[in-house]
């Protein structure tokens, strides 16, 4: 009797758990009389149902009497819900086997992703070929807009970061060369490291996080809003209207950004060297002229178009792969940045091996 509701569920649970089961109590028949219950909700119905099952599991025959008409549907609903959603016993899985399964699934997904990205690369090249054959299909307005977004608007962050990196490189190089009394060699290390590697590596990483993610978010939002489907309905090719302008814009802007980044890093290193080392501005410029040869500059700048193509390709591909939810946009944007940076570093390592083999 009393209130069998959520508020009294804790005390009722303790009392019911103290009851002996049918076999332990020596009872072959148990009757549950609900005539004295004054208030009843789902919690009380579940406690009664659990008690009934406990006695039945002990071998007793259980009958329920005195159920008010107003409580009968609720109790029956709890019984039916338990039958529809029985407790499922989960099979034990060895943790080592589960880890191996996850690793295999990751490898399989990576292979499938690589194949689809390769297919998208082929489709992009075909689209570029069509635009070259028929220039009227190319959207110059979209190209100019993307050049502004990916190039001009990125100058402040690229310049500031590479300027600070140049300062850091000069400080670190000076600490090493000072031990041998050859602070002037700091300029050589700064010029070679910036022109060959750091300028052309840090800039694409910044662009991947800034412009590559923007490509994915913009195209993904258009897909969620069904704007891409509307374009196709009107006979417009999303590859020509969305992908091609972004790819071509990044092919134009990233080499220019890399050149700007190289200059900013060298200026930063020069400011540090002139102010902190016993090097005059004339000495710095002269030493920089001797160390920064055209070959060093070309080795770095030739990588920029390749990195630009990788970043734009991955960003647009992941944007077109967005599902029908806003959550998918965030997932694909993160995925695009990670994949772009990973592929850029892999490509940079491949360039280093090739140049080293060729003696460049």
C-alpha positions as CSV (number, residue, x, y, z in Angstrom):
1,X,0.0,0.0,0.0
2,X,0.9,3.7,0.1
3,X,2.6,5.7,-2.6
4,X,4.5,3.7,-5.2
5,X,6.0,6.6,-7.1
6,X,9.5,7.9,-8.0
7,X,9.8,9.8,-4.7
8,X,9.4,6.7,-2.6
9,X,11.2,4.3,-5.0
10,X,14.4,4.2,-3.0
11,X,12.8,3.1,0.3
12,X,10.5,0.6,-1.6
13,X,13.5,-0.8,-3.4
14,X,15.3,-1.6,-0.2
15,X,12.2,-3.3,1.3
16,X,11.5,-5.4,-1.7
17,X,15.1,-6.5,-2.1
18,X,14.9,-7.9,1.5
19,X,12.0,-10.2,0.5
20,X,12.9,-13.9,0.1
21,X,12.3,-15.6,-3.2
22,X,9.7,-18.3,-3.6
23,X,12.1,-21.2,-3.0
24,X,13.9,-19.5,-0.1
25,X,10.6,-18.5,1.6
26,X,9.1,-21.9,1.1
27,X,6.1,-20.5,-0.8
28,X,4.7,-22.2,-3.8
29,X,2.1,-19.5,-4.5
30,X,2.5,-15.7,-4.0
31,X,-0.3,-13.1,-4.3
32,X,0.5,-9.4,-4.7
33,X,-2.4,-7.3,-3.5
34,X,-2.5,-3.8,-5.0
35,X,-5.7,-2.7,-3.4
36,X,-4.0,-0.4,-0.9
37,X,-1.9,1.5,-3.3
38,X,-2.8,5.2,-3.3
39,X,-0.4,6.6,-5.9
40,X,1.2,4.8,-8.8
41,X,3.7,5.7,-11.6
42,X,6.2,4.0,-13.9
43,X,8.8,3.6,-11.1
44,X,6.3,1.8,-8.9
45,X,5.1,-0.4,-11.9
46,X,8.7,-1.4,-12.6
47,X,9.3,-2.3,-8.9
48,X,6.2,-4.5,-8.9
49,X,7.2,-6.1,-12.2
50,X,10.7,-6.8,-10.9
51,X,9.3,-8.3,-7.7
52,X,7.0,-10.6,-9.7
53,X,9.9,-11.8,-11.8
54,X,12.0,-12.5,-8.7
55,X,9.3,-14.8,-7.2
56,X,8.7,-16.5,-10.5
57,X,12.4,-17.1,-10.9
58,X,12.3,-18.8,-7.4
59,X,9.7,-21.3,-8.5
60,X,6.6,-19.6,-7.1
61,X,3.3,-19.0,-8.9
62,X,2.5,-15.3,-8.7
63,X,-0.9,-13.7,-9.1
64,X,-1.6,-9.9,-8.9
65,X,-5.0,-8.8,-7.5
66,X,-6.7,-5.5,-6.5
67,X,-5.3,-3.6,-9.5
68,X,-7.3,-0.3,-9.9
69,X,-8.7,0.4,-13.3
70,X,-6.6,3.5,-13.5
71,X,-3.4,1.7,-12.8
72,X,-4.0,-1.3,-15.1
73,X,-2.9,0.3,-18.4
74,X,0.4,1.6,-16.8
75,X,1.3,-1.7,-15.3
76,X,0.5,-3.5,-18.6
77,X,2.6,-0.9,-20.5
78,X,5.7,-1.7,-18.4
79,X,5.2,-5.4,-18.9
80,X,4.9,-5.1,-22.7
81,X,7.9,-2.7,-22.9
82,X,10.0,-5.3,-21.1
83,X,9.0,-8.0,-23.5
84,X,9.8,-5.7,-26.6
85,X,13.2,-4.7,-25.2
86,X,14.6,-7.7,-23.3
87,X,18.0,-7.5,-21.8
88,X,20.7,-8.5,-24.3
89,X,23.7,-10.5,-23.2
90,X,26.7,-9.1,-24.9
91,X,29.4,-11.5,-26.1
92,X,32.8,-11.1,-24.6
93,X,35.2,-9.6,-27.1
94,X,39.0,-9.9,-26.6
95,X,40.4,-6.4,-26.3
96,X,43.4,-7.3,-28.5
97,X,41.0,-8.7,-31.2
98,X,38.9,-5.6,-31.0
99,X,41.9,-3.3,-31.4
100,X,43.0,-5.4,-34.4
101,X,39.5,-5.1,-35.9
102,X,39.6,-1.3,-35.5
103,X,43.0,-1.1,-37.1
104,X,41.8,-3.2,-40.1
105,X,38.7,-1.0,-40.5
106,X,40.9,2.1,-40.4
107,X,43.2,0.7,-43.1
108,X,40.2,-0.3,-45.2
109,X,38.6,3.1,-44.9
110,X,41.9,4.8,-45.7
111,X,42.3,2.7,-48.9
112,X,38.7,3.4,-49.9
113,X,39.2,7.1,-49.2
114,X,42.4,7.1,-51.3
115,X,40.6,5.5,-54.2
116,X,37.8,8.0,-54.2
117,X,40.2,10.9,-53.9
118,X,42.1,9.5,-56.9
119,X,38.8,9.4,-58.9
120,X,38.1,13.0,-57.9
121,X,41.6,14.0,-59.1
122,X,40.8,12.5,-62.5
123,X,37.4,14.3,-62.6
124,X,39.1,17.6,-61.7
125,X,41.7,17.1,-64.5
126,X,39.0,16.3,-67.0
127,X,37.1,19.4,-65.9
128,X,40.2,21.6,-66.3
129,X,40.7,20.1,-69.8
130,X,37.2,21.0,-70.8
131,X,37.7,24.6,-69.5
132,X,40.9,24.9,-71.6
133,X,39.2,23.6,-74.7
134,X,36.2,25.9,-74.1
135,X,37.3,29.0,-72.1
136,X,33.8,30.4,-72.0
137,X,32.9,27.7,-69.5
138,X,35.4,29.1,-67.0
139,X,34.0,31.5,-64.4
140,X,36.4,34.4,-64.1
141,X,34.4,36.2,-61.5
142,X,34.5,33.2,-59.2
143,X,38.2,32.9,-59.8
144,X,38.9,36.6,-58.9
145,X,36.8,36.2,-55.7
146,X,38.7,33.1,-54.6
147,X,42.0,34.7,-55.4
148,X,41.1,37.6,-53.0
149,X,39.8,35.2,-50.3
150,X,42.7,32.8,-50.4
151,X,45.5,35.2,-51.3
152,X,45.1,38.8,-50.4
153,X,43.2,38.2,-47.2
154,X,45.8,35.7,-46.0
155,X,48.7,38.1,-46.3
156,X,48.6,39.5,-42.7
157,X,48.6,36.1,-40.9
158,X,51.2,34.6,-43.2
159,X,53.5,37.6,-43.0
160,X,53.2,37.9,-39.2
161,X,53.8,34.2,-38.5
162,X,56.7,33.8,-40.9
163,X,58.3,37.0,-39.6
164,X,58.2,35.5,-36.1
165,X,59.5,32.1,-37.4
166,X,62.4,34.0,-38.9
167,X,63.2,35.6,-35.6
168,X,63.1,32.2,-33.8
169,X,65.3,30.6,-36.5
170,X,67.9,33.4,-36.2
171,X,67.9,33.1,-32.4
172,X,68.3,29.4,-32.4
173,X,71.0,29.5,-35.1
174,X,72.9,32.2,-33.3
175,X,73.0,30.1,-30.1
176,X,74.7,27.3,-32.0
177,X,77.1,29.4,-34.2
178,X,78.1,31.6,-31.2
179,X,79.9,28.6,-29.7
180,X,82.3,28.6,-32.6
181,X,82.6,32.4,-33.0
182,X,80.9,32.3,-36.4
183,X,77.6,34.3,-35.9
184,X,77.7,35.3,-39.5
185,X,76.8,31.7,-40.5
186,X,73.4,32.3,-38.9
187,X,72.5,34.1,-42.1
188,X,73.4,31.0,-44.2
189,X,71.3,28.7,-42.1
190,X,68.4,31.1,-42.1
191,X,68.4,31.6,-45.9
192,X,68.7,27.9,-46.7
193,X,66.1,26.6,-44.2
194,X,63.5,29.3,-45.1
195,X,63.9,29.2,-48.9
196,X,64.2,25.4,-49.3
197,X,61.8,24.1,-46.6
198,X,60.1,26.2,-44.0
199,X,58.7,29.0,-46.1
200,X,57.1,26.5,-48.5
201,X,56.0,24.2,-45.7
202,X,54.5,26.5,-43.1
203,X,52.6,28.5,-45.7
204,X,50.6,25.5,-47.1
205,X,49.9,24.3,-43.6
206,X,48.4,27.8,-42.8
207,X,46.5,27.8,-46.1
208,X,45.2,24.3,-45.4
209,X,43.8,25.4,-42.0
210,X,42.4,28.6,-43.4
211,X,41.4,28.2,-47.0
212,X,41.1,24.4,-47.3
213,X,38.7,24.2,-44.4
214,X,36.8,27.2,-45.9
215,X,36.4,25.2,-49.1
216,X,34.9,22.3,-47.3
217,X,32.6,24.3,-45.1
218,X,31.3,26.4,-48.0
219,X,30.7,23.6,-50.4
220,X,29.3,21.4,-47.6
221,X,26.9,24.1,-46.5
222,X,25.7,24.4,-50.1
223,X,25.1,20.7,-50.3
224,X,23.2,20.6,-47.0
225,X,21.0,23.4,-48.2
226,X,20.5,21.5,-51.5
227,X,22.0,24.4,-53.5
228,X,24.3,22.0,-55.4
229,X,21.2,19.9,-56.3
230,X,19.5,23.1,-57.6
231,X,22.6,23.9,-59.7
232,X,22.4,20.4,-61.3
233,X,18.7,20.9,-61.9
234,X,19.5,24.1,-63.9
235,X,22.1,22.2,-65.9
236,X,25.2,23.8,-64.1
237,X,28.2,21.6,-63.3
238,X,29.3,21.9,-59.7
239,X,32.8,20.9,-60.8
240,X,33.0,24.0,-63.1
241,X,31.2,26.4,-60.8
242,X,32.6,25.4,-57.4
243,X,35.7,23.2,-57.7
244,X,37.6,24.6,-60.6
245,X,37.7,28.3,-59.5
246,X,39.0,27.2,-56.1
247,X,41.7,24.9,-57.5
248,X,42.9,27.5,-60.0
249,X,42.8,30.3,-57.4
250,X,45.0,28.4,-55.0
251,X,47.4,27.5,-57.8
252,X,47.9,31.2,-58.4
253,X,48.0,32.4,-54.8
254,X,50.0,29.8,-52.9
255,X,53.3,30.4,-54.9
256,X,52.8,34.2,-54.3
257,X,52.1,33.6,-50.7
258,X,55.2,31.4,-50.4
259,X,57.4,34.2,-51.9
260,X,55.9,36.7,-49.5
261,X,56.4,34.3,-46.6
262,X,60.1,33.8,-47.6
263,X,60.6,37.6,-47.6
264,X,58.8,38.0,-44.2
265,X,60.9,35.2,-42.6
266,X,64.2,36.7,-43.9
267,X,63.2,40.1,-42.7
268,X,62.4,38.8,-39.3
269,X,65.7,37.0,-39.2
270,X,67.5,40.1,-40.4
271,X,65.9,42.3,-37.7
272,X,67.0,39.8,-35.0
273,X,70.6,39.5,-36.4
274,X,71.2,43.2,-36.7
275,X,69.8,44.0,-33.3
276,X,71.2,41.1,-31.3
277,X,74.3,39.9,-33.1
278,X,77.4,41.8,-34.0
279,X,76.3,42.0,-37.7
280,X,75.6,45.1,-39.6
281,X,72.8,45.4,-42.1
282,X,75.3,45.6,-45.0
283,X,77.0,42.4,-43.8
284,X,73.6,40.6,-43.5
285,X,72.5,41.6,-47.0
286,X,75.8,40.6,-48.5
287,X,75.9,37.2,-46.7
288,X,72.2,36.7,-47.6
289,X,73.1,37.4,-51.3
290,X,75.8,34.7,-51.3
291,X,73.7,32.1,-49.5
292,X,70.3,32.6,-51.1
293,X,71.0,31.5,-54.6
294,X,68.4,31.2,-57.3
295,X,68.7,27.4,-57.1
296,X,67.7,27.5,-53.4
297,X,64.7,29.6,-54.1
298,X,63.5,27.5,-57.0
299,X,63.8,24.3,-55.0
300,X,61.3,25.7,-52.6
301,X,59.0,27.5,-54.9
302,X,58.5,24.6,-57.3
303,X,56.7,22.7,-54.5
304,X,54.1,25.4,-54.0
305,X,51.8,24.5,-57.0
306,X,51.8,20.9,-56.0
307,X,50.9,21.7,-52.4
308,X,48.2,24.1,-53.6
309,X,46.6,21.5,-55.8
310,X,46.6,18.9,-53.0
311,X,44.9,21.4,-50.5
312,X,42.3,22.5,-53.0
313,X,41.5,19.0,-54.1
314,X,41.1,17.6,-50.6
315,X,39.0,20.6,-49.4
316,X,36.6,20.5,-52.4
317,X,36.3,16.7,-52.3
318,X,35.4,16.6,-48.6
319,X,32.9,19.4,-49.1
320,X,31.1,17.4,-51.8
321,X,31.2,14.4,-49.4
322,X,29.2,16.1,-46.7
323,X,26.1,14.4,-45.6
324,X,22.7,15.9,-44.8
325,X,23.5,17.4,-41.4
326,X,25.4,20.2,-39.9
327,X,27.4,17.7,-37.8
328,X,28.7,16.2,-41.1
329,X,30.1,19.7,-42.1
330,X,32.2,19.9,-38.9
331,X,33.4,16.3,-39.3
332,X,34.4,16.8,-43.0
333,X,36.0,20.1,-42.3
334,X,38.3,18.6,-39.6
335,X,39.0,15.7,-41.9
336,X,39.9,18.0,-44.8
337,X,42.5,19.9,-42.7
338,X,44.1,16.8,-41.3
339,X,44.3,15.0,-44.7
340,X,45.6,18.2,-46.4
341,X,48.4,18.7,-43.9
342,X,49.3,15.0,-43.9
343,X,49.5,14.8,-47.7
344,X,51.5,18.1,-47.9
345,X,54.1,16.7,-45.5
346,X,54.2,13.4,-47.4
347,X,54.7,15.3,-50.7
348,X,57.4,17.5,-49.1
349,X,59.2,14.3,-47.9
350,X,59.0,12.9,-51.5
351,X,60.4,16.1,-52.9
352,X,63.3,16.0,-50.4
353,X,64.1,12.4,-51.4
354,X,64.0,13.3,-55.1
355,X,66.1,16.4,-54.8
356,X,68.6,14.6,-52.7
357,X,68.9,11.8,-55.2
358,X,69.3,14.3,-58.1
359,X,71.9,16.2,-56.1
360,X,69.9,19.5,-56.2
